Amino acid sequence: MNATLENPSNLNLVLDVPVSLTIELGGCQLPMREVLQLNIGSVVQLDKPSDAPVDLSVNGKLIARGEVVVVEDRYGVKITEVIGYTPAA
């Protein structure tokens, strides 16, 4: 049986531990020459298509994927896939 299910009170010990959530939109490789030429207004093309899902990682471990949305005047991510999660039948 799952240890979390056996001792749910132990889970409470870690619920307030801060973790780092990272959302990766994309990346690219540039020669240093091009990096040094970047200025205000420069556009850097990323390696992912604009409609590709973004990756959500917690402390460097991929946990989900989603799509970028705008909520009021801020970016957000709508979760479309949770990695390794299988809903109960």
Residue pairs with C-beta under 8 A, 6 or more apart in sequence:
3 10
4 10
4 11
19 58
19 59
20 58
20 59
20 60
21 56
21 57
21 58
22 56
22 57
22 58
22 60
23 54
23 55
23 56
23 57
23 66
23 77
24 54
24 55
24 57
25 46
25 48
25 54
25 68
26 46
26 47
26 48
26 52
26 54
27 46
27 47
28 44
28 45
28 46
28 47
30 44
38 44
53 65
53 66
53 67
53 80
53 81
54 65
54 66
54 67
54 68
54 77
55 62
55 64
55 65
56 62
56 63
56 64
56 65
56 66
56 77
56 79
57 63
62 83
63 82
63 83
63 84
64 79
64 81
64 82
64 83
65 79
65 80
65 81
65 83
66 77
66 78
66 79
66 80
66 81
67 77
67 78
67 80
68 75
68 76
68 77
69 75
69 76
69 77
69 78
70 76
